[in-house]
């Protein structure tokens, strides 16, 4: 029971781990085939391959890919060379200095890429001015600065890979070659370099991938040669399209293809080595019969299936047209938009009628309410109707001789217009 629970738990953990790791890539790959103008997997509209055409028509993206490839190749050459030199020096330096030397070599990995980019730009600008070169010299070229800036820390990664390989190298092989009359260059080229070839290949792949996806350092050094990551970052600021998803899908497909190809090659070597070990003496004197390419090689079978599926998708893309589906989706969206507009108008009309009804009720309530009394004990002096002559019927009767027709404001008729006439009149 405990063993079964442990096995199930391990599988559940692996499922969650790979879903977390590969889920975003799968979702982005799906968005490349959705006709929506914004990258999204749901709601699904129509199957389309137009975003791949839009990708190959985007000159900025194509230019960024070209610059990334050029910079990546330059970074590979420089980083692998410096990493190999550093690894050889680490194995031959005085043992008491190895810790200090190792710390110095690894330090660029710990420095933020922004600092490396700024320092590279400032340093080579000072060198350019010191040499009296112009602003268009190769020292100010974006490709040169980017390769130098990226190599400062990528070389450290390469050195770690190469050091791991060198730790398994038998120095007695080099010493034997030197004893037999070989020079140091010959011993390096014919003995050490073939032994280091797998590690050099791994370091080169690592350096290229690190250069291809680098952004922090490149953003200060690219100049007039923006890489793919710089172009993508600039596009994100103004909105992205599923063409970016198409690019991500192509990168994922190429990565899976080369991974399967490498795995198939490794598995093929293991099968061939096993067949040679099991060969008889008679077979060894003649030609050993090797197994087929797909014998015991599951990676090769998956690689072939993957290649066939890719070719089928490409063939389908050349003949498939989503125009009718896209037109139907647009018509459906138009009808839904009109329906929402009508619902919004209806809602606003109901709100308007409700406000009018509430205003009518408030008006009726104000008319039915009794008028407030303005008599505050000051003879209606502060009543609002005093100046307009309203409410005269409610005023108390007074003697006509004491209060002329002009209206007595309580000041003895001083403001009566008839008071200026002569007594004879």
C-alpha positions, 0 to 999 in steps of 0.5 A, a space after each residue: 500500500 505504501 509503495 503504491 501510494 509513493 509511486 502515485 505521488 511520484 507520478 503526480 509530482 512529475 505531472 505537476 512539474 512538467 505542466 508547470 514547466 511546459 504549460 506556458 510553451 504549449 499554450 503559446 504554441 496553440 495561440 499561433 494557430 488561432 485566428 484571434 488578433 491577440 495571442 489567446 488560446 480561448 475562446 477558439 475562433 478559427 484554425 489558421 497559418 497566417 501568423 507564420 506568413 506574417 512572421 516571415 514578412 516582418 522585416 524587423 523580426 528577420 533582421 533581429 534573427 540575423 543579428 542574433 545569429 551573427 552575434 551568437 556565432 561570434 560569442 561562441 568563438 570567443 567564449 569557448 576559446 577563453 573558457 578553454 584557456 581558463 580551464 587549462 590554466 586552472 588545472 596547471 596553476 599553482 594549487 594554492 592559487 587555484 581558489 583565488 583564480 577560480 573566484 576571479 573567473 567565476 565573478 562575472 556570473 555573479 555581476 548583473 548583466 546591466 552592470 556588464 553592459 554599461 561597463 562594456 559600453 563605457 570602457 570601449 568608448 574610452 578606448 575609442 577616444 584614446 585611440 582617436 578613432 571616430 564614432 563609426 569605428 569598429 570599437 563602437 560597432 554594436 556587434 563588436 560591443 555586444 559580442 565582447 559584453 556577452 563573452 565576459 560572463 558566458 566564457 565563465 559558463 564555458 569554463 565550468 563545462 570544460 573544467 568538468 571534462 578536464 577533471 577526468 583527463 589523464 595527464 599521463 597521456 600528454 606526458 607520454 606524447 611529450 616523451 615520444 617526441 611530440 611538441 606541446 602543440 601536437 600533444 594538445 591537437 592530437 590528444 587533449 583536443 579530441 578528448 575535449 571535443 564533446 565538452 567543447 561542443 556542449 560549451 558551444 551550444 550553451 554559449 550560443 543559447 545564452 547569447 541568443 536569449 540575452 537581454 540585460 547586457 545587449 540592451 546597452 550595447 546593440 547600437 544599430 544592430 538590435 537582436 531578436 530579444 531587443 526587437 521583441 521587447 520593443 514590440 511588446 511595448 506597443 502590443 503583440 500579435 500571434 506572430 510572436 507565438 508563431 516564432 516561439 512555436 518554431 523555436 520549440 519545434 527546432 529545439 525538440 527536433 535537435 534534442 531528439 536527433 542528439 538522443 537518437 545519435 547517442 542511443 545509436 552509439 550505445 546499440 552499436 557498442 553493445 553489438 560489438 561487445 557481444 560479437 564473437 571472435 569470428 565476427 570480429 575478424 570479419 565484418 560485424 553485423 550491426 543492428 538497424 537504425 531503429 532497433 532499440 532506438 525509441 528516440 529515432 522512431 519518435 524523431 521520424 514521427 515528429 518529422 512526418 507530422 511537421 511535414 504534414 502540417 506544412 503541407 496542410 498550411 499550403 492548401 488550407 484557407 481559413 477565409 470563410 471561417 474568419 468571415 463567419 466569425 467576424 459576422 458573428 462578432 458583428 451580430 453580438 456587438 449589435 445585440 450588446 448595443 441594443 441591450 445597452 440602449 434599452 438599459 439606458 432608456 429604462 434608466 431615463 424613464 426611471 429618473 423621470 418618474 422619480 423626478 415627477 414623484 419629487 415634484 408632486 411631493 413638493 407641490 403637496 407639501 405646506 408652504 413654510 411660514 416666513 414670519 420670524 417676529 420681524 414683521 415679515 421683513 425677511 420674507 422672500 415675497 416682500 420685494 415682489 409684492 406677493 402675499 399682500 392678501 395675507 398682510 394685516 390691514 392698516 390705515 390707508 392714511 398712514 400707509 400710502 399706495 407706494 408700499 411702506 417699507 417701514 421707513 416713513 415713506 422715505 422711499 415712496 416715489 410720490 414723496 418728491 411731489 409738491 403739496 400743491 399737486 
